[in-house]
Amino acid sequence: MSWQPYNKGRSLGKRGSEHGWIRLDEEHEEGSRITLEVGCSIGPYAITCGIYGWMVHTRHFSSWEVANDEYELMKVSLATILKIIPNTTNLDHDERIDKALDAVAEFIENFP
């Protein structure tokens, strides 16, 4: 996996999409981002993640420990999905698109 600080870490300490303060924010080189915020409008902690062009998903937590653990688990799953997603320049990839869509649906089911 190749996760790096998003925007060289410049987003840390700023407000995120859930109106909390960004504590963790990473981007995968193959097209994914995951952010953990504290002090959000809906609850104490939120994780928002996405795969560029495929999905965005947000979860809320009441405990830092659980949120931090789930953040790490979600990163592994996101990286796995990125390996499935086909190169969009290849026109002969219907089966891989179906597998990628199934993997995204499974991700959302596993991380409600």
PyMOL commands that set and color helices and strands:
alter all, ss='L'
color gray80, all
select helices_A, chain A and resi 6-9+64-84+94-110
alter helices_A, ss='H'
color red, helices_A
select strands_A, chain A and resi 3-5+21-28+32-38+45-51+55-61
alter strands_A, ss='S'
color yellow, strands_A
deselect
rebuild
show_as cartoon
